[in-house]
Amino acid sequence: MAFIDLNTARQPAADGIAFLDGATLFDLGLQLAAGLGGSADLVSAHMYFNLAAHAGDERAAAHRQDIAEQMTKSDLARALRAARAVVARQAPITIH
């Protein structure tokens, strides 16, 4: 089992995320949305839910929508750019 540090999950490297499955990405989104390990990070949570949906996790789209409703347009745009960068395999990326 892999250990994922939530502090580094807020600044993912695309190469590392490429090896995570949809369920793991979904779990990261839940943890970041709930603020486990610190304060909630909706931008990162949205990005992980987006990646989880892209990886085929059927639960992720609904959670991604719920998070999006709580975000500013600017934060939503940052989350979408970060997810696209990961999918395009641009590494490393920084959300903040």
N, C-alpha and C positions, 0 to 999 in steps of 0.2 A: 504494500500500500504506500502511496506517495504522500509525503507531507507537503502541504501547501501553506505557506506563511501568508496570512491576509495582508500584512504590511506590504509585501512585495506584489500581491495580487492586484493592488491598486495601480501598479505601474508594470503591466505585463510586457513580456517580450514575445513577439509573434511566433518565434521558433518554438518556444515552450508551450504556448497555447495550442499549437497545431497538434500536439500529442494528447490533448485532453478530449474526453468524450463528452457528449451532450449532457449526460447526467452530472458529471463533475462540474462542467461550466454552469449548469443550472444551480447546483449547490453553492458555488462561489457567488452567484448572483443573489441567492437568498441570504447568505451570510453578510454580504456587503450592504444589502438593503436593510437588514435588521440591525446593522451596526455592531455585529459581533467583532470583538477585537478593537473596538474604538467607535467613532461616530459613524453613522450611516453615510454611505457614499453612493448616491443615486446614479451618478454618471457612470461609475464603474459597474454598478449592479445592472443598469440598462445594457451596457456593453456586453456583459456576460450572458444576460438573458438573450440578447440578440444572437450572440455566437452559439448559444445552446440551441436556439431555434434553427439556426443555420445547420447545426450538426444533427438535427432531427429530433430533439427533445420536444415532445408535443405540449408539455406544460409551460414552456418558456414564453410563448407568444402572449398568453394572457397576463403573465407576470410583467412582461416587458411593457404591455399597454398600461397596466396599473401604475407602474413606475413613471411612465411618460406623462401621465396626467398630473403628476406631482412636480414635474420639472419645468424650468424655464425653457424658452425656445433656444437660448444660447447653450444651456447645459445639454439639452437634447441633441443639438447639432454636434457638440463635442463628443457625446457618446456614440453617435452614428459614425462620425469620422474615425473614431478609435476602432470600432468594430470593422469598418471597411478596411482600415489599415491592416488589421490582423488577417482578414480574409485574403487581402492582396499580398500577405506575407512580407510586409514592410517591418523590419525589426531594427532596433527596438523602438517602441512607441511609448509616449508618456501622455497620460490623460490630463494631469494638472498643469 
